[in-house]
Amino acid sequence: MGRDPRLRGRLARKGKISANRFIHAKPQGRDAQRHGTHRLDSDAAHDAVGKRSFRRYSLVEGTLREHASSGNAYSQSRIYEIAEWIVRGGWPGALDLSASDAVHVPREYIAQLEENDIHRIDNIRRNVHKIDLLLRSLARNESTTASIGKLCADISGTDRETVDPDTVSAYLNALQRLFVIEDQRPFHANARSSVRVKQSEKRHFCDPSLACAVLRLTPERLVGDLNFMGFLFEELVERDLRVYAASFGAQLMHYQDYSNRELDAVIEMENGDWAAVEIKLGAAQEDAAAANLLAIRDAIAKEPKGRPQKSLIVVLGCSAAAYTRPDGVHAVPVSAFRP
């Protein structure tokens, strides 16, 4: 994937800051002293994943009020707005750009990664084509528990290329060290019950805009594939939940057992308490998500060592109000997320 030449030229003409400042924005204070060069690059992404991005996303409240009574028109408008959030990402330098300009920032980040960072991390010259193939496969498998074997098969089946599993493993390690990807560890419920739990990690880019950049997705293309958009919306929410959880010493995980029960996200506190979260793009999915949360709670409660969830939460994309349902499940619109 080559560098997008439009980014610097277009932003320079508009008097915006340079691409290097977008991509290599350095943290201030103790963060700047604590981390090395490569971590500084990732901190730009993680800062985007945190405080500044929340401020931007909370601005949709006015839109919610305007459209709350317009039924289907509200849902369509809301879905397109969420698609723009996903493609834009949380990059600090891009928050004041138009959507058409902001889309080029993560694309430049990916180009910089493939041309420089992936080779500088440990002074090993890697195959750029294979890095690009792996990034494409990771984007197609965003928010899934795809194994290394699955990634290799996906590359072979989709891109008609053969990649060795050891190569994929080494490249994944480099991407993790660069904080380009941040996989979600499984919740070890077997420490609290006898239910056998799968131990696969869930694949994530540090920001959903990177998956869009790799696949050259626009808001219009995302809206045309709501199933895939649902996976990217899940990452959008989990990106911010990771920041919230870290702020009070908790961890963000996921749950999947061999009875085909799964939870999109689990927030585990230091004292062992935990909250279960389901993430759904459409409001029509709320009841099914709540039923799944209640079923897993009841199943764990029946176990001799079971320790059921303290809170049950459904995060919704196309919803205008936060409330607690009669069954005790909290329904929360994504726009309610705050710093």
C-alpha positions as CSV (number, residue, x, y, z in Angstrom):
1,M,0.0,0.0,0.0
2,G,1.6,3.3,-1.1
3,R,1.6,6.6,0.6
4,D,-1.5,8.7,-0.2
5,P,-0.1,11.8,-1.8
6,R,-3.3,13.8,-1.2
7,L,-2.9,14.1,2.5
8,R,0.1,16.5,2.8
9,G,-0.9,18.5,-0.3
10,R,-4.5,19.0,0.6
11,L,-3.9,19.7,4.3
12,A,-1.0,22.1,3.5
13,R,-3.2,24.1,1.1
14,K,-5.8,24.4,3.9
15,G,-3.2,25.5,6.4
16,K,-3.5,22.4,8.5
17,I,-0.6,20.8,10.4
18,S,1.7,18.4,8.7
19,A,1.2,14.6,8.4
20,N,4.2,14.0,10.7
21,R,2.4,15.9,13.5
22,F,-0.7,13.8,12.9
23,I,1.1,10.5,13.1
24,H,3.9,11.2,15.5
25,A,2.2,13.5,17.9
26,K,4.2,13.2,21.1
27,P,2.6,12.8,24.6
28,Q,3.4,15.4,27.2
29,G,4.7,15.2,30.7
30,R,5.5,11.8,32.3
31,D,4.3,9.9,29.2
32,A,6.9,11.6,27.1
33,Q,9.7,10.6,29.6
34,R,8.5,7.1,30.1
35,H,8.1,5.8,26.6
36,G,10.6,5.3,23.7
37,T,10.2,6.5,20.1
38,H,7.9,3.7,18.9
39,R,5.7,4.0,21.9
40,L,5.4,7.7,21.2
41,D,3.9,7.0,17.9
42,S,1.4,4.6,19.5
43,D,0.6,7.1,22.2
44,A,-0.7,9.4,19.5
45,A,-3.2,6.6,18.6
46,H,-4.0,5.9,22.2
47,D,-4.5,9.5,23.0
48,A,-7.0,9.5,20.1
49,V,-8.5,6.4,21.6
50,G,-9.0,8.3,24.9
51,K,-9.8,11.7,26.2
52,R,-9.9,13.8,23.1
53,S,-11.9,11.4,21.0
54,F,-14.6,11.2,23.7
55,R,-15.1,15.0,23.6
56,R,-15.7,14.9,19.9
57,Y,-18.1,11.9,20.1
58,S,-20.2,13.5,22.8
59,L,-21.1,16.4,20.5
60,V,-23.7,14.2,18.8
61,E,-26.1,14.9,21.6
62,G,-27.7,17.8,19.7
63,T,-28.2,15.6,16.7
64,L,-29.9,13.0,18.9
65,R,-32.4,15.6,20.2
66,E,-33.1,16.8,16.7
67,H,-33.8,13.4,15.3
68,A,-35.2,11.5,18.3
69,S,-38.8,11.6,17.0
70,S,-38.1,11.0,13.3
71,G,-38.2,7.2,13.4
72,N,-36.5,5.5,10.5
73,A,-35.0,8.7,9.2
74,Y,-33.2,9.1,12.5
75,S,-31.8,5.5,12.3
76,Q,-30.5,6.1,8.8
77,S,-28.9,9.4,9.7
78,R,-27.4,7.9,12.9
79,I,-25.9,4.9,11.0
80,Y,-24.2,7.2,8.5
81,E,-22.9,9.4,11.4
82,I,-21.5,6.3,13.1
83,A,-19.9,5.2,9.9
84,E,-18.1,8.6,9.8
85,W,-16.9,8.1,13.3
86,I,-15.5,4.7,12.4
87,V,-13.7,5.9,9.3
88,R,-12.5,9.2,10.9
89,G,-11.1,7.5,14.0
90,G,-10.0,9.3,17.1
91,W,-6.8,10.9,15.8
92,P,-6.2,14.1,17.8
93,G,-5.0,16.2,14.9
94,A,-7.9,15.1,12.7
95,L,-10.8,16.0,15.0
96,D,-11.3,19.4,13.4
97,L,-10.9,18.3,9.9
98,S,-13.8,17.6,7.5
99,A,-14.7,13.9,7.0
100,S,-13.2,14.0,3.5
101,D,-9.8,15.2,4.8
102,A,-9.8,13.1,8.0
103,V,-10.0,9.8,6.2
104,H,-6.5,10.4,4.8
105,V,-4.9,10.5,8.3
106,P,-5.1,6.8,9.1
107,R,-4.2,6.0,5.5
108,E,-1.0,8.0,5.9
109,Y,-0.4,6.2,9.2
110,I,-0.6,2.8,7.5
111,A,1.7,4.0,4.7
112,Q,4.3,5.2,7.3
113,L,4.0,1.9,9.1
114,E,4.7,-0.2,6.0
115,E,7.5,2.0,4.7
116,N,9.3,2.7,8.0
117,D,8.1,1.7,11.4
118,I,7.7,-2.0,10.8
119,H,11.3,-2.3,9.8
120,R,12.7,0.1,12.4
121,I,11.2,-1.6,15.4
122,D,14.0,-4.2,15.5
123,N,16.1,-3.3,12.5
124,I,14.7,-6.2,10.4
125,R,13.8,-5.5,6.8
126,R,10.4,-7.2,6.3
127,N,8.4,-8.0,3.2
128,V,6.2,-5.0,2.6
129,H,3.8,-7.0,0.4
130,K,3.3,-9.7,3.1
131,I,2.8,-7.0,5.7
132,D,0.1,-5.5,3.6
133,L,-1.6,-8.9,3.1
134,L,-1.6,-9.5,6.8
135,L,-3.0,-6.0,7.6
136,R,-5.8,-6.7,5.0
137,S,-6.6,-10.0,6.7
138,L,-6.6,-8.5,10.1
139,A,-9.0,-5.8,8.9
140,R,-11.3,-8.4,7.4
141,N,-11.2,-10.3,10.7
142,E,-11.6,-7.3,13.0
143,S,-13.4,-8.1,16.3
144,T,-13.2,-11.9,15.7
145,T,-11.1,-14.6,17.3
146,A,-9.3,-15.6,14.1
147,S,-6.3,-17.8,14.7
148,I,-3.0,-17.6,12.9
149,G,-4.1,-20.5,10.8
150,K,-7.3,-18.7,9.9
151,L,-5.4,-15.6,8.9
152,C,-3.1,-17.6,6.7
153,A,-6.1,-19.3,5.1
154,D,-7.8,-16.0,4.6
155,I,-4.8,-14.5,2.9
156,S,-4.6,-17.6,0.6
157,G,-8.3,-17.6,-0.2
158,T,-8.8,-13.9,-0.7
159,D,-5.5,-12.6,-2.0
160,R,-4.2,-15.8,-3.7
161,E,-0.9,-15.7,-1.8
162,T,0.8,-18.1,0.6
163,V,2.2,-16.9,3.9
164,D,4.0,-19.1,6.4
165,P,2.4,-19.2,9.9
166,D,5.7,-18.4,11.5
167,T,6.0,-15.3,9.4
168,V,2.5,-14.2,10.4
169,S,3.3,-14.8,14.0
170,A,6.5,-12.7,13.8
171,Y,4.7,-9.9,12.0
172,L,1.9,-9.9,14.5
173,N,4.4,-9.6,17.3
174,A,6.0,-6.6,15.6
175,L,2.6,-5.0,15.1
176,Q,1.7,-5.5,18.8
177,R,5.0,-3.9,19.8
178,L,4.2,-0.9,17.6
179,F,0.8,-0.7,19.3
180,V,-0.9,-1.0,15.9
181,I,-3.0,-3.9,17.0
182,E,-4.2,-4.6,20.6
183,D,-5.9,-7.9,21.0
184,Q,-8.5,-8.5,23.6
185,R,-7.7,-11.3,26.0
186,P,-10.2,-14.0,27.0
187,F,-12.0,-13.7,30.4
188,H,-11.0,-16.6,32.5
189,A,-14.4,-17.4,33.9
190,N,-13.1,-20.9,34.9
191,A,-11.5,-19.2,37.9
192,R,-15.1,-18.5,39.1
193,S,-17.0,-21.4,37.6
194,S,-16.5,-24.9,36.0
195,V,-17.6,-23.7,32.6
196,R,-14.9,-24.5,30.0
197,V,-13.8,-21.3,28.3
198,K,-12.1,-20.8,24.9
199,Q,-8.8,-19.1,25.2
200,S,-8.6,-17.3,21.8
201,E,-7.8,-13.6,21.8
202,K,-10.1,-11.2,19.9
203,R,-8.4,-9.4,17.0
204,H,-8.4,-5.6,17.2
205,F,-6.6,-2.6,15.6
206,C,-5.9,0.1,18.2
207,D,-8.4,2.2,16.3
208,P,-11.2,1.1,13.8
209,S,-10.1,3.7,11.3
210,L,-7.0,1.7,10.6
211,A,-9.0,-1.3,9.4
212,C,-10.9,1.2,7.2
213,A,-7.7,2.7,5.9
214,V,-6.3,-0.7,5.0
215,L,-9.4,-1.7,3.1
216,R,-9.9,1.8,1.7
217,L,-13.4,2.0,3.1
218,T,-15.5,5.2,3.1
219,P,-18.7,5.9,5.2
220,E,-20.7,5.2,2.1
221,R,-19.2,1.7,1.6
222,L,-19.6,0.9,5.3
223,V,-23.2,1.8,5.3
224,G,-23.6,-0.6,2.3
225,D,-22.3,-3.5,4.4
226,L,-24.0,-3.2,7.8
227,N,-22.9,-6.7,8.9
228,F,-19.2,-5.7,8.6
229,M,-19.9,-2.3,10.0
230,G,-21.2,-4.0,13.1
231,F,-17.8,-5.5,13.7
232,L,-16.1,-2.1,13.3
233,F,-18.7,-0.5,15.6
234,E,-17.9,-3.1,18.2
235,E,-14.2,-2.1,18.0
236,L,-15.2,1.6,18.2
237,V,-17.0,0.9,21.5
238,E,-14.3,-1.4,22.9
239,R,-11.6,1.0,22.1
240,D,-13.2,3.5,24.4
241,L,-14.2,0.9,27.0
242,R,-10.5,0.0,27.2
243,V,-9.7,3.6,28.2
244,Y,-12.5,3.7,30.7
245,A,-11.4,0.4,32.3
246,A,-7.8,1.4,32.5
247,S,-8.7,4.6,34.3
248,F,-9.8,2.7,37.4
249,G,-7.4,-0.3,37.2
250,A,-9.8,-2.7,35.4
251,Q,-9.2,-4.9,32.4
252,L,-11.3,-5.2,29.2
253,M,-11.7,-8.8,28.0
254,H,-14.1,-11.0,26.1
255,Y,-16.0,-14.2,26.9
256,Q,-16.6,-17.3,24.8
257,D,-17.3,-20.8,26.1
258,Y,-17.8,-24.2,24.5
259,S,-21.6,-23.9,24.8
260,N,-21.5,-21.2,22.1
261,R,-22.2,-18.5,24.7
262,E,-20.2,-15.3,24.3
263,L,-20.0,-11.7,25.4
264,D,-18.6,-8.9,23.3
265,A,-16.8,-7.4,26.3
266,V,-16.1,-8.1,30.0
267,I,-14.8,-5.4,32.3
268,E,-13.1,-7.1,35.2
269,M,-12.3,-5.2,38.4
270,E,-9.2,-5.8,40.6
271,N,-11.4,-7.4,43.3
272,G,-12.8,-9.9,40.8
273,D,-16.2,-8.2,40.2
274,W,-17.1,-8.0,36.6
275,A,-19.6,-6.4,34.2
276,A,-20.8,-8.0,31.0
277,V,-21.3,-5.9,27.8
278,E,-23.0,-6.6,24.6
279,I,-22.5,-4.1,21.7
280,K,-25.1,-3.7,19.0
281,L,-25.3,-1.2,16.1
282,G,-29.1,-1.4,15.7
283,A,-31.7,-0.7,18.4
284,A,-33.7,-3.7,17.2
285,Q,-31.0,-6.0,18.5
286,E,-31.4,-4.7,22.1
287,D,-33.8,-7.5,23.3
288,A,-31.7,-10.3,21.9
289,A,-28.6,-8.8,23.5
290,A,-30.3,-8.5,26.8
291,A,-31.6,-12.0,26.7
292,N,-28.0,-13.3,26.0
293,L,-26.6,-11.4,29.0
294,L,-29.3,-12.8,31.3
295,A,-28.8,-16.3,30.0
296,I,-25.1,-16.2,30.7
297,R,-25.7,-14.7,34.1
298,D,-28.1,-17.4,35.1
299,A,-25.9,-20.2,33.8
300,I,-22.9,-19.0,35.8
301,A,-25.0,-18.4,38.9
302,K,-25.9,-22.1,38.9
303,E,-22.3,-23.3,39.0
304,P,-20.9,-24.3,42.4
305,K,-18.1,-21.7,42.1
306,G,-20.1,-19.3,39.9
307,R,-19.7,-15.6,40.4
308,P,-22.2,-13.9,38.1
309,Q,-21.8,-10.4,36.6
310,K,-22.4,-7.3,38.8
311,S,-23.8,-5.3,35.9
312,L,-25.4,-6.1,32.5
313,I,-25.0,-3.5,29.8
314,V,-26.1,-3.2,26.2
315,V,-24.3,-0.5,24.3
316,L,-26.4,0.6,21.2
317,G,-25.5,2.7,18.2
318,C,-29.0,3.7,17.0
319,S,-30.5,4.7,20.3
320,A,-31.3,8.1,21.8
321,A,-31.7,7.4,25.6
322,A,-30.0,5.6,28.4
323,Y,-32.2,3.7,30.8
324,T,-32.5,0.5,32.9
325,R,-34.9,-2.1,31.6
326,P,-37.3,-4.0,33.8
327,D,-35.0,-7.0,33.6
328,G,-32.2,-5.0,35.1
329,V,-30.1,-4.7,32.0
330,H,-28.8,-1.2,31.3
331,A,-29.3,0.1,27.8
332,V,-26.7,2.8,26.9
333,P,-26.4,4.8,23.7
334,V,-22.8,5.1,22.5
335,S,-23.2,8.9,22.5
336,A,-23.5,8.8,26.4
337,F,-19.8,7.9,26.6
338,R,-18.0,10.8,28.4
339,P,-14.4,11.6,29.5
